[in-house]
Amino acid sequence: MAGPYCAMLLADMGARVIKVEPPAGDSTRAMAGSRGSDSAAFNAVNRGKLGMVVDLSKDKGRAVFTQLARGADIVVENYRPGVMARLGLDYARLSVENPRLIYASISGHGQTGPWAQKGGFDLIAQGLSGIMSVTGSPGGAPVKCGVPLTDLAAGLFAAIGILGALHHRGQSGRGQHIDTALVDAGLALSVWEVTDYDTTGQVPGPIGSAHRLTAPYQAFQCADGHLTIGAANDRNFAKLTAALGHPEWATDPRFTTNHLRIQHRAELAALIEGITATAPRAAWLERLDAAGIPCGPILNYEEALRTPQAVAREMAQHVEHPILGRLRTLGTPIKMSAAPLDPSRRGPMLGEHTDDVLARAGYSNDEIEQLRYAGAVG
């Protein structure tokens, strides 16, 4: 997921991205909801790309890839370290013919270190990076984050690295190799947890929906569901206590500073929930909003995609696919005034643009037919 997500972000920003797939196609094409060689899952992380099939196990297929890399700005690969080198398609070889090439490698553990050759998926990386140790409720079984956090973050970090490398190339004229890893991404996101560990010497554990460095900042039970409240400073805490009808809590010796509120987080949460549980969520949201206190409902995805704000921000869009029909696609969270991103294009069907890509790379019709006959492309 990390490599396709990275390249999709670049496609949204206007890059001409060529998705190179093996003859059987990317494995996400066979995920739930698939029809033949197409699936909603594949489209979710491959929108806006051109698609071609190249068999890299064949000499002629590797020659095609090398030819494409000669004229490319960027190569993104998501194999286990060493695979591209064995194919003769690693940065060291491709950069000889294209010194301006920016080559991004994304893997589970990175290109270096004693665990570089170990396989790594998001689940494994969430466990190794510490994320699963702080997710969930105290005393509960290990829980991973509900979204594939390290996969997506590794793709994001790779995209950021590519943009930085493009800027560097503009000054130096040379490309470079970028190495990002799922486990590294998970650790890099653990800012508050590592800070808390370094500050207190205590190994962080799961604390449910609460924040480990500020309070009150968590979900609270209402009469008909839950809401979230983020009274993360003294001013907001004072406003919250007034809105709850207990302004005296603001001067309670247990709660006068954020440090004290963290120490007494459980006591404070019990007091707040004793009040919020007496009325419906909608009533509390109205009262807290009126008081200027950051708060919100906990929505499922059906609800989240339909909020007036999500609609206004165009975070839920649709594309038409010739096989799958009307597909939902997520909008882009990057809003740019001068160069707006375009998330509205579908993903390619298997091998849909092979001939067009090869023709643009200088292959004649006869050469393309010979490559296809040899099984090098599809």
Buried (B, 14 or more C-beta within 10 A) or exposed (E): BBBBBBBBBBBBBEBEBBBBBBBEBBEBBBEEEBEEBBBBBBBBBBBBBBBBBBBBEBEBBBBBBBBBBEEBBBBBBBBBBEBBBEBBBBBEBBBEEBEBBBBBBBBBBBBEEEBBEBEBBBBBBBBBBBBBBBBBEEEEEEBBBEEBBBBBBBBBBBBBBBBEBBEBBEEEEEBBBBBBBBBBBBBBBBEBBBEBBEEEEEEBEBBEEBBBBBBBBBBBBBEEEBBBBBBBEBEBBBBBBBBBEBEEBBEBEEBBEBEBBBBBBEEBBEBBBEBBEEEBBBBBBEBBEEBEBBBBBEEEEEEBBEBEEBEEEEBBBEBEBEEBEEBEBBBBEEEEEEEEBEBBBBBBBBBBBBBEBBBBBEBEEEEBEBBBEEBBBB
